[in-house]
Amino acid sequence: MRYVSTRGQAPVLDFEGVTLTGLASDGGLYLPQEWPQFSREEIAALRGLPYSELAVRIMAPFVGESLTEAELRDLCQRAYGNFSHAATTPLVQLDEQHWLLELFHGPTLAFKDVALQLLGLFFETFLDKRERPLTIIGATSGDTGSAAIHAVAGRENAQIFMLHPEGRVSEIQRRQMTTVSAANVHNIAIAGSFDDAQAMVKRMFADEVLTATLDIGAVNSINWARLMAQVVYYFYAALQLGAPDRKVSFSVPTGNFGDVFAGYVAAHMGLPVERLIVATNKNDILARAIRDGDYSVGESHATITPSMDIQVSSNFERLLFEANGRDAAALAAQMDEFASSKTLPLESVQREAIAAMFSAERATPEETLAAMRWAHESCGEVIDPHTAVGLHAARALATDAAVPVVTLATAHPAKFPDAVKQAIGIEAALPARVGDLFALEERFETLPADYDAVRDYISAKATR
Ligand SMILES: *Cc1c(COP(=O)(O)O)cnc(C)c1O
């Protein structure tokens, strides 16, 4: 399988290359040259497979020659053997039409583990053959940081520098990052916002002083391998609900548009998907883009669903590219215009293509808490606020009772205990597998939101 950039000017790469690269050198994002196709018979034959075996079948065409099937199977078994539920991502019924797909049974209690546990193993496998270690640099608003650190800690040939905005991640999220003692893990608290941290990381990918001596890799969802791993659970859920003979809709709590884009990929591989519902909080740039064709950056708001407090959704570029018939030159011009004006009016072909598959709904804080109460009082389920945004949207937009709607449960309720307490009065207890986060010593460096200071720190600390 060959991978191309959405902006058309970067080298074509294979799966190994695309896994070890962050942003494409032309500023675009990588996508497979074409979507692998599964026929109805091939999809029917996937029914009943255990999660890790389904993962092998779905991912093999994307991995291509970069790994043998036996190597891929070994990595999937190791990654998903780390989950605390035997089904990896169990499907839970709420009522006759609504289901939850629980994606939070990995080590750091959010869906990011599903992809990052595997990505850590891909890194280790591919880096084994290389001389220089991979230096992973990322910025996190909370969940990506801990999942990435747990995926990379202690692995040979890789080191990770994770930037988080000082004081703006929850205490549980911070401790999940800073109590990891492996020598190849470096946490940096930036005296600034997430956007400051994110902007510095983007700049480092293009910094010739750094890249001359360090191979820099990415763990956020601009990395194609993450999206690929997420395609698997769309198949897993739909197969249990009757695919390919019955269509299913999905409601996805959305921030950077990575998770829901994986649903789009599943549909393009042949999985019968009725609708993909993009669920957002008050930061509703995506809802405005999908409903009104207006992708313009608004003011950023802090909400009870911090992992979705994102204004610019990196992966939306991948959808815009698909929706304009993969015209890289036109897309590059559109993105340049967006970079300067912060607004992007969708072309009519893009609006139509997107409307054919996606719906969008936003949830207010009251609606989010009400969805948590409904899940608890009517269905006996304690859910986290991000999942609740998805469930609110699912219930608001589900019209055809014959089509089951699966809401992706993206975090464990104990990760966001304050919102859970506020909604239903229950103290959500942390599962034993996270250990005693509050007894362990924390390790991090605090730096000003100053590019040179952060770059020099990384450059000095990195092993070469
Ligand atoms: C990251 C995250 C999201 C948003 O996922 P995207 O792929 O960025 O759209 C939603 N919920 C939780 C709990 C998350 O950690």
Ligand as a Chemical Component Dictionary entry (heavy atoms), coordinates in Angstrom:
data_LIG
# 
_chem_comp.id                   LIG 
_chem_comp.type                 NON-POLYMER 
_chem_comp.pdbx_formal_charge   0 
_chem_comp.three_letter_code    LIG 
# 
loop_
_chem_comp_atom.comp_id 
_chem_comp_atom.atom_id 
_chem_comp_atom.alt_atom_id 
_chem_comp_atom.type_symbol 
_chem_comp_atom.charge 
_chem_comp_atom.model_Cartn_x 
_chem_comp_atom.model_Cartn_y 
_chem_comp_atom.model_Cartn_z 
_chem_comp_atom.pdbx_ordinal 
LIG C1 C1 C 0 -9.504  12.477 22.159 1  
LIG C2 C2 C 0 -10.852 12.335 22.731 2  
LIG C3 C3 C 0 -12.006 12.643 21.987 3  
LIG C4 C4 C 0 -11.946 13.241 20.585 4  
LIG O1 O1 O 0 -11.446 12.341 19.635 5  
LIG P1 P1 P 0 -10.918 12.868 18.214 6  
LIG O2 O2 O 0 -10.347 11.680 17.526 7  
LIG O3 O3 O 0 -9.881  13.913 18.525 8  
LIG O4 O4 O 0 -12.088 13.445 17.485 9  
LIG C5 C5 C 0 -13.248 12.404 22.556 10 
LIG N1 N1 N 0 -13.347 11.908 23.823 11 
LIG C6 C6 C 0 -12.258 11.623 24.574 12 
LIG C7 C7 C 0 -12.448 11.114 25.950 13 
LIG C8 C8 C 0 -10.983 11.821 24.059 14 
LIG O5 O5 O 0 -9.902  11.519 24.813 15 
# 
loop_
_chem_comp_bond.comp_id 
_chem_comp_bond.atom_id_1 
_chem_comp_bond.atom_id_2 
_chem_comp_bond.value_order 
_chem_comp_bond.pdbx_ordinal 
LIG C1 C2 SING 1  
LIG C2 C3 SING 2  
LIG C2 C8 DOUB 3  
LIG C3 C4 SING 4  
LIG C3 C5 DOUB 5  
LIG C4 O1 SING 6  
LIG O1 P1 SING 7  
LIG P1 O2 DOUB 8  
LIG P1 O3 SING 9  
LIG P1 O4 SING 10 
LIG C5 N1 SING 11 
LIG N1 C6 DOUB 12 
LIG C6 C7 SING 13 
LIG C6 C8 SING 14 
LIG C8 O5 SING 15 
# 
